[in-house]
């Protein structure tokens, strides 16, 4: 298992689409990471435009 690999167990309603749950988790985690490490915003922008 890679060091940047995680598993998340979540209790969500059966009506929630898995892709919506994953998107919400990614949105919230990105917001929290950018709050804690503002320098990541510039780093991610540079990587996005270099691809």
C-alpha positions as CSV (number, residue, x, y, z in Angstrom):
1,X,0.0,0.0,0.0
2,X,1.3,3.4,-0.9
3,X,1.9,6.0,1.9
4,X,-0.6,8.5,0.2
5,X,-3.4,5.9,0.0
6,X,-6.3,6.0,2.4
7,X,-9.6,4.2,2.9
8,X,-12.7,6.1,4.1
9,X,-15.7,4.4,5.7
10,X,-18.7,6.6,5.7
11,X,-22.3,6.1,6.8
12,X,-24.4,7.8,4.1
13,X,-28.0,7.3,3.0
14,X,-28.6,4.7,0.3
15,X,-30.0,7.5,-1.9
16,X,-26.6,9.3,-2.0
17,X,-24.7,8.6,-5.1
18,X,-21.1,7.4,-4.4
19,X,-19.7,10.0,-6.8
20,X,-21.4,12.8,-4.9
21,X,-20.1,11.5,-1.6
22,X,-16.5,11.3,-3.0
23,X,-16.8,14.8,-4.5
24,X,-18.0,16.3,-1.2
25,X,-15.2,14.6,0.7
26,X,-12.7,15.9,-1.8
27,X,-14.1,19.4,-1.8
28,X,-14.1,19.7,2.0
29,X,-10.6,18.1,2.3
30,X,-9.2,20.5,-0.3
31,X,-10.7,23.5,1.4
32,X,-9.2,22.5,4.8
33,X,-5.8,21.7,3.2
34,X,-5.7,25.1,1.5
35,X,-6.6,26.8,4.8
36,X,-3.8,25.0,6.6
37,X,-1.2,25.3,3.8
38,X,-2.0,28.3,1.6
39,X,1.2,27.8,-0.5
40,X,-0.5,24.7,-2.0
41,X,-2.9,26.9,-3.9
42,X,-0.1,28.3,-6.0
43,X,1.6,24.9,-6.4
44,X,-1.6,23.3,-7.6
45,X,-2.3,26.1,-10.1
46,X,1.2,25.7,-11.5
47,X,0.8,21.9,-11.9
48,X,-2.6,22.4,-13.5
49,X,-1.4,24.7,-16.2
50,X,1.8,22.7,-16.9
51,X,-0.2,19.6,-17.8
